[in-house]
Amino acid sequence: MSNNLTFVYHTPFWVEKGIVVTSHAAVGRYVDSLAPYFSEIVLVVPGMGKGDSIQYSLESSNIRLSPLPHYHNIQSFWFHFPVYCLKMLRSAASWDILNVRIPTHLGFLAFLSAKLFRKKIFFVVVGEFFSYNNMSNYRLLQQKIVNTDSVIQDKLMAYMIRKSVTFTNGEVLFEKFHHDNNHVYLMRSSTISLKDINVDKKIAALHNPIRILTVAVISARKGSSLIPDILYHLREMGHNVEWNYVGEPEGEAGKQELKRMLARATELSISTHLILHGKKSWYELQQYYRDSDLFVLPTFMEGIPRVLLEAQAAGLPVVTTTVGGIPKAIHNGEDGILVSPGDPVVMVDAIEKIIQNGDLYCSLATNGLETARRSSLETETKRMLKQVGKDLNVPLV
């Protein structure tokens, strides 16, 4: 365990009361999972930005920060670009192994710096720039600028993947990138530790009202504004349902989606049954999972959402869509129900089927718990680092 690892991504990390904390629990837990395999992990990441709050406190003691100026959009990234270049080049000589989570604008800078000093590199791919930004609903010229930047960044990302050991989150990304490089591997991004899995889950009667949970940013790509219609139809069919949505708007486009969502809820007179909770810490979020009956994600675009495993680990049946890598992660009718995206009616039918069929509810919940066990953070990290060590000729596991 003599190697250090440098981790680069755009998620903010900072220190509070001597503890490294972050605004993104999934990334923080990923870093914690790497810590036992390295002598030190250095986080080359932005510091705390305006509006950031602590969502997760890192547990490992061998993690330190090498902070970058915070950026929140493309313009601010390019404003700080010279500082990022200087910081990467100055620190790269001391790196042993570089891990970059992509897509991130910081990725190519880190890649070039590592190559210059002949350092070992591996990537974890969780999405692509263009598919993500094309659904951001910016206005006209701004959308064109964002899309142009996205195309360039995706080409740079593809180049980096061809030259490096890479792990893709889900089958869709794997199928796209593995043909050009024998060192591209399939993985499933997880935030669930074995200790988080609710092995003592008791399948009892549903709450009254029935509690449906969604955990996601508020965004058109997540299908947020479809939820009022789904909720309305369920209540019209006689089901006493409340819907809890945990998440905050994703940028300006997310704020517009929130307005559409609230306006539709008002129009359908179901506003009191749709409860928005904002962004919650990892620790608070676990209580929402435990207190819910069913997890629903009407998304239009994904790799493999980590929230599906989180819900399964809590013993919740999952209803979601057939997009991205989801059909490879959720087995329809076994550990979840999959429907086509964009159709509230088929989503309603799937939810009603689970509500009315106790045996189906129990089987989905039980099989979901088993899926969570097989895809734990410990299992995925160990498997990934074993392959990294083999390909980079650096024994890690």
C-alpha positions as CSV (number, residue, x, y, z in Angstrom):
1,M,0.0,0.0,0.0
2,S,2.9,2.3,-0.8
3,N,1.2,4.0,-3.8
4,N,-0.7,7.3,-3.5
5,L,-3.7,8.0,-5.6
6,T,-4.7,11.3,-7.0
7,F,-8.4,11.7,-7.7
8,V,-9.7,14.5,-10.0
9,Y,-13.4,15.5,-10.4
10,H,-15.5,18.6,-10.3
11,T,-17.4,17.7,-7.1
12,P,-16.5,20.2,-4.3
13,F,-14.7,18.9,-1.2
14,W,-13.6,21.0,1.8
15,V,-12.6,20.7,5.4
16,E,-14.9,21.4,8.3
17,K,-13.7,20.9,11.9
18,G,-10.8,18.9,10.7
19,I,-12.9,16.5,8.6
20,V,-13.0,16.3,4.8
21,V,-16.6,16.8,3.6
22,T,-18.4,17.0,0.3
23,S,-21.6,18.2,-1.3
24,H,-22.0,14.9,-3.1
25,A,-22.4,11.8,-1.0
26,A,-22.0,9.3,-3.9
27,V,-18.5,10.7,-4.8
28,G,-17.5,10.9,-1.2
29,R,-18.4,7.3,-0.5
30,Y,-16.5,6.3,-3.7
31,V,-13.4,8.0,-2.4
32,D,-13.8,6.4,1.0
33,S,-14.0,3.0,-0.7
34,L,-10.6,3.6,-2.4
35,A,-8.8,4.6,0.8
36,P,-7.9,1.2,2.2
37,Y,-5.9,0.4,-1.0
38,F,-3.6,3.4,-1.0
39,S,-1.1,5.0,1.4
40,E,-2.7,8.4,0.6
41,I,-5.5,9.8,-1.5
42,V,-5.0,13.4,-2.8
43,L,-8.2,15.1,-4.0
44,V,-7.5,17.6,-6.8
45,V,-11.0,19.1,-6.7
46,P,-12.8,22.4,-6.4
47,G,-13.4,23.8,-2.9
48,M,-16.7,24.8,-1.4
49,G,-19.0,26.9,-3.6
50,K,-21.8,29.2,-2.9
51,G,-24.8,27.2,-1.8
52,D,-22.9,24.0,-1.1
53,S,-23.8,22.1,2.0
54,I,-22.3,19.1,3.7
55,Q,-23.9,15.9,2.3
56,Y,-21.3,13.5,3.5
57,S,-18.3,13.4,5.8
58,L,-15.5,11.2,4.7
59,E,-14.5,8.5,7.2
60,S,-10.9,7.7,6.0
61,S,-8.0,9.4,7.6
62,N,-5.5,9.1,4.7
63,I,-7.3,11.7,2.5
64,R,-6.0,15.2,1.9
65,L,-7.1,18.1,-0.3
66,S,-5.3,19.9,-3.1
67,P,-8.1,22.4,-3.7
68,L,-8.8,24.2,-7.0
69,P,-10.9,27.4,-7.4
70,H,-14.6,26.6,-7.5
71,Y,-16.5,26.7,-10.8
72,H,-20.2,26.3,-11.4
73,N,-20.5,26.6,-15.2
74,I,-18.5,26.6,-18.5
75,Q,-17.7,30.3,-18.3
76,S,-16.3,30.1,-14.8
77,F,-14.3,27.0,-15.7
78,W,-12.5,28.9,-18.6
79,F,-12.0,31.9,-16.4
80,H,-10.0,29.8,-14.0
81,F,-8.4,27.7,-16.7
82,P,-4.8,29.1,-16.3
83,V,-4.9,28.3,-12.6
84,Y,-6.1,24.8,-13.2
85,C,-3.3,24.2,-15.7
86,L,-0.6,25.5,-13.3
87,K,-2.0,23.5,-10.4
88,M,-2.1,20.3,-12.4
89,L,1.4,20.7,-13.8
90,R,3.0,21.6,-10.5
91,S,1.5,18.6,-8.7
92,A,1.6,15.9,-11.3
93,A,5.3,15.0,-10.6
94,S,4.3,13.7,-7.2
95,W,1.4,11.5,-8.4
96,D,1.7,7.7,-8.5
97,I,-1.6,6.8,-9.9
98,L,-4.3,9.1,-11.3
99,N,-8.0,8.4,-11.2
100,V,-10.4,10.7,-13.0
101,R,-14.2,10.4,-12.9
102,I,-15.6,11.6,-16.2
103,P,-17.2,13.5,-17.7
104,T,-15.5,16.5,-16.2
105,H,-13.8,19.6,-17.8
106,L,-10.9,18.9,-15.5
107,G,-10.3,15.5,-17.0
108,F,-8.2,16.4,-20.1
109,L,-5.9,18.7,-18.1
110,A,-5.3,15.9,-15.6
111,F,-4.7,13.4,-18.3
112,L,-2.1,15.6,-20.1
113,S,-0.3,16.3,-16.9
114,A,-0.1,12.6,-16.0
115,K,1.1,11.7,-19.5
116,L,3.8,14.4,-19.3
117,F,5.2,12.9,-16.1
118,R,4.5,9.3,-17.3
119,K,2.1,8.5,-14.5
120,K,-0.4,5.6,-14.4
121,I,-4.0,6.5,-15.2
122,F,-7.4,4.9,-14.9
123,F,-10.9,6.4,-15.6
124,V,-14.4,5.8,-14.3
125,V,-17.0,6.9,-16.9
126,V,-20.4,7.8,-15.6
127,G,-21.9,9.6,-18.6
128,E,-21.2,11.9,-21.5
129,F,-21.2,15.7,-21.9
130,F,-23.5,16.1,-24.9
131,S,-26.3,13.7,-23.9
132,Y,-26.4,15.4,-20.5
133,N,-26.2,19.1,-21.7
134,N,-28.5,18.6,-24.6
135,M,-31.4,18.2,-22.2
136,S,-30.5,21.2,-20.1
137,N,-33.0,23.5,-21.8
138,Y,-30.8,26.5,-22.1
139,R,-31.9,29.3,-24.4
140,L,-30.9,29.5,-28.0
141,L,-27.4,30.9,-28.2
142,Q,-26.5,29.6,-24.8
143,Q,-27.6,26.1,-25.7
144,K,-25.6,26.2,-28.9
145,I,-22.4,27.3,-27.0
146,V,-23.0,24.5,-24.4
147,N,-23.6,21.9,-27.1
148,T,-20.4,22.9,-29.0
149,D,-18.4,22.7,-25.9
150,S,-20.0,19.3,-25.1
151,V,-19.1,17.9,-28.5
152,I,-15.4,19.0,-28.1
153,Q,-15.3,17.6,-24.5
154,D,-16.8,14.3,-25.6
155,K,-14.2,13.9,-28.4
156,L,-11.4,14.6,-25.9
157,M,-13.0,12.1,-23.5
158,A,-13.2,9.4,-26.2
159,Y,-9.5,10.0,-26.9
160,M,-8.5,9.6,-23.3
161,I,-10.5,6.4,-23.0
162,R,-8.7,4.9,-26.0
163,K,-5.4,5.5,-24.2
164,S,-6.3,4.4,-20.7
165,V,-7.6,1.7,-18.4
166,T,-11.3,2.6,-18.1
167,F,-14.4,1.4,-16.2
168,T,-17.9,2.4,-17.6
169,N,-21.0,2.7,-15.5
170,G,-23.4,0.5,-17.4
171,E,-23.7,-1.4,-20.6
172,V,-24.5,1.5,-22.9
173,L,-21.2,3.3,-22.2
174,F,-19.3,0.0,-22.3
175,E,-20.7,-0.9,-25.7
176,K,-19.8,2.6,-27.0
177,F,-16.2,2.6,-25.8
178,H,-14.8,-1.0,-25.5
179,H,-14.3,-1.6,-29.2
180,D,-11.3,0.7,-29.4
181,N,-9.5,-0.4,-26.2
182,N,-9.2,-3.9,-24.7
183,H,-8.8,-2.2,-21.3
184,V,-12.3,-0.9,-21.0
185,Y,-14.4,-2.8,-18.4
186,L,-18.0,-2.8,-17.3
187,M,-18.9,-1.8,-13.7
188,R,-21.8,-0.6,-11.7
189,S,-21.4,2.5,-9.7
190,S,-22.5,1.9,-6.1
191,T,-22.9,3.9,-2.9
192,I,-24.2,1.0,-0.9
193,S,-21.9,-0.6,1.7
194,L,-22.8,-4.0,3.0
195,K,-23.6,-2.5,6.4
196,D,-26.2,-0.2,4.7
197,I,-28.3,-3.1,3.4
198,N,-31.5,-3.6,5.4
199,V,-31.1,-7.3,5.9
200,D,-33.8,-7.2,8.6
201,K,-36.4,-5.6,6.3
202,K,-39.9,-6.7,7.3
203,I,-42.4,-6.6,4.5
204,A,-45.5,-5.3,6.4
205,A,-48.6,-3.5,5.4
206,L,-48.2,-0.3,3.3
207,H,-48.4,3.0,5.0
208,N,-51.6,5.0,4.9
209,P,-51.2,7.1,2.8
210,I,-48.9,5.0,0.6
211,R,-45.5,6.7,0.5
212,I,-43.8,6.9,-3.0
213,L,-40.3,8.3,-3.1
214,T,-38.2,9.9,-5.8
215,V,-34.6,10.9,-5.2
216,A,-33.1,12.9,-8.1
217,V,-32.2,16.4,-9.2
218,I,-35.2,18.3,-10.5
219,S,-34.6,18.2,-14.2
220,A,-36.4,17.5,-17.5
221,R,-34.0,14.5,-18.1
222,K,-35.3,13.0,-14.8
223,G,-38.9,13.3,-15.9
224,S,-39.7,15.4,-12.9
225,S,-42.7,17.2,-14.4
226,L,-44.4,13.9,-15.2
227,I,-44.9,13.1,-11.6
228,P,-48.0,15.3,-11.0
229,D,-49.9,13.4,-13.7
230,I,-48.8,10.0,-12.3
231,L,-49.9,11.0,-8.8
232,Y,-53.2,12.4,-10.1
233,H,-54.1,9.2,-11.9
234,L,-53.2,7.0,-8.9
235,R,-55.4,9.2,-6.6
236,E,-58.3,9.2,-9.2
237,M,-58.2,5.4,-9.1
238,G,-58.8,5.5,-5.3
239,H,-55.3,5.0,-4.0
240,N,-54.4,7.2,-1.1
241,V,-50.9,8.2,-2.2
242,E,-48.4,10.8,-1.2
243,W,-45.2,11.5,-3.2
244,N,-42.0,12.6,-1.6
245,Y,-39.4,14.1,-3.9
246,V,-35.9,14.6,-2.5
247,G,-33.7,16.7,-4.6
248,E,-33.0,20.3,-5.8
249,P,-33.3,22.0,-9.2
250,E,-30.4,21.3,-11.5
251,G,-29.3,24.8,-12.5
252,E,-31.5,27.4,-14.3
253,A,-33.1,24.7,-16.5
254,G,-34.0,22.7,-13.4
255,K,-35.7,25.8,-11.9
256,Q,-37.9,26.0,-15.0
257,E,-38.7,22.3,-14.7
258,L,-39.7,22.9,-11.0
259,K,-42.1,25.7,-12.2
260,R,-43.7,23.3,-14.7
261,M,-43.9,20.6,-12.0
262,L,-45.6,22.9,-9.5
263,A,-47.9,24.5,-12.0
264,R,-49.1,21.0,-13.2
265,A,-49.6,19.9,-9.6
266,T,-51.7,23.0,-8.9
267,E,-53.7,22.5,-12.1
268,L,-54.5,18.9,-11.1
269,S,-55.3,19.9,-7.4
270,I,-52.8,17.5,-6.0
271,S,-50.2,20.0,-4.6
272,T,-50.8,18.9,-1.0
273,H,-49.9,15.3,-1.9
274,L,-46.6,16.2,-3.7
275,I,-44.1,17.1,-1.1
276,L,-40.7,18.6,-2.1
277,H,-37.9,18.1,0.4
278,G,-34.9,19.7,-1.3
279,K,-31.4,18.2,-1.1
280,K,-30.6,16.1,1.9
281,S,-27.4,14.7,3.4
282,W,-26.6,11.0,3.0
283,Y,-27.6,10.4,6.6
284,E,-31.0,12.1,6.2
285,L,-31.7,10.4,2.9
286,Q,-31.4,7.0,4.5
287,Q,-34.4,7.8,6.7
288,Y,-36.5,8.7,3.7
289,Y,-35.7,5.3,2.1
290,R,-36.6,3.5,5.4
291,D,-39.9,5.4,5.7
292,S,-41.1,4.8,2.2
293,D,-43.1,2.1,0.5
294,L,-42.1,2.4,-3.1
295,F,-39.4,4.0,-5.2
296,V,-40.2,5.6,-8.6
297,L,-37.8,7.2,-11.1
298,P,-39.5,8.3,-14.4
299,T,-36.2,9.2,-16.0
300,F,-35.5,9.9,-19.7
301,M,-31.7,9.6,-19.6
302,E,-29.3,7.6,-17.4
303,G,-26.2,5.5,-17.1
304,I,-27.2,3.4,-14.1
305,P,-28.6,5.6,-11.4
306,R,-27.1,4.9,-8.0
307,V,-30.4,5.7,-6.3
308,L,-31.9,2.4,-7.6
309,L,-29.4,0.4,-5.6
310,E,-30.0,2.7,-2.6
311,A,-33.7,2.0,-2.8
312,Q,-33.2,-1.7,-3.2
313,A,-30.9,-1.8,-0.3
314,A,-33.7,-0.3,1.8
315,G,-36.1,-3.1,0.7
316,L,-38.1,-0.8,-1.6
317,P,-39.7,-2.1,-4.9
318,V,-38.4,0.0,-7.8
319,V,-40.3,1.3,-10.8
320,T,-38.3,3.1,-13.4
321,T,-37.7,3.3,-17.2
322,T,-36.0,1.4,-19.9
323,V,-33.3,4.0,-20.7
324,G,-29.5,3.9,-20.7
325,G,-28.0,1.1,-18.6
326,I,-31.1,0.5,-16.5
327,P,-32.4,-2.6,-18.3
328,K,-29.0,-4.3,-17.6
329,A,-29.2,-3.4,-13.9
330,I,-32.9,-3.9,-13.1
331,H,-34.4,-7.2,-14.2
332,N,-38.0,-6.5,-15.2
333,G,-40.4,-8.4,-13.0
334,E,-37.7,-9.8,-10.7
335,D,-36.1,-6.9,-8.8
336,G,-38.0,-4.0,-10.3
337,I,-40.5,-3.0,-12.9
338,L,-39.4,-1.2,-16.1
339,V,-41.7,0.9,-18.3
340,S,-41.1,3.0,-21.4
341,P,-40.2,6.6,-20.6
342,G,-42.5,9.6,-21.0
343,D,-45.8,7.8,-20.5
344,P,-47.5,8.5,-17.2
345,V,-50.2,5.9,-17.9
346,V,-47.9,2.9,-18.1
347,M,-46.1,4.2,-15.0
348,V,-49.4,4.3,-13.2
349,D,-50.2,0.7,-14.2
350,A,-46.9,-0.6,-12.9
351,I,-47.3,1.2,-9.6
352,E,-50.9,0.0,-9.2
353,K,-49.8,-3.6,-9.9
354,I,-47.3,-3.5,-7.1
355,I,-49.7,-1.8,-4.6
356,Q,-52.4,-4.3,-5.2
357,N,-50.3,-7.5,-5.4
358,G,-48.7,-8.2,-2.0
359,D,-46.8,-11.2,-3.4
360,L,-45.3,-9.1,-6.2
361,Y,-44.4,-6.4,-3.7
362,C,-42.6,-8.9,-1.5
363,S,-40.7,-10.6,-4.3
364,L,-39.5,-7.4,-5.8
365,A,-38.3,-6.2,-2.4
366,T,-36.6,-9.4,-1.5
367,N,-34.9,-9.8,-4.9
368,G,-33.8,-6.1,-4.7
369,L,-32.1,-6.7,-1.4
370,E,-30.1,-9.5,-3.0
371,T,-29.2,-7.3,-6.0
372,A,-27.9,-4.7,-3.5
373,R,-25.7,-7.3,-1.8
374,R,-24.1,-8.4,-5.1
375,S,-23.4,-4.8,-6.1
376,S,-22.1,-3.4,-2.9
377,L,-19.4,-0.7,-2.8
378,E,-16.9,-3.1,-1.3
379,T,-17.5,-5.7,-4.0
380,E,-17.3,-3.2,-6.9
381,T,-14.3,-1.3,-5.7
382,K,-12.3,-4.5,-5.0
383,R,-13.1,-5.9,-8.4
384,M,-12.2,-2.6,-10.1
385,L,-8.8,-2.2,-8.3
386,K,-7.9,-5.8,-8.9
387,Q,-8.2,-5.1,-12.6
388,V,-6.4,-1.8,-12.3
389,G,-3.5,-3.4,-10.5
390,K,-3.3,-6.1,-13.2
391,D,-3.4,-3.7,-16.2
392,L,-1.1,-1.1,-14.7
393,N,1.3,-3.7,-13.2
394,V,0.8,-2.2,-9.7
395,P,-0.5,-4.8,-7.2
396,L,-3.4,-3.2,-5.3
397,V,-5.6,-6.1,-4.1
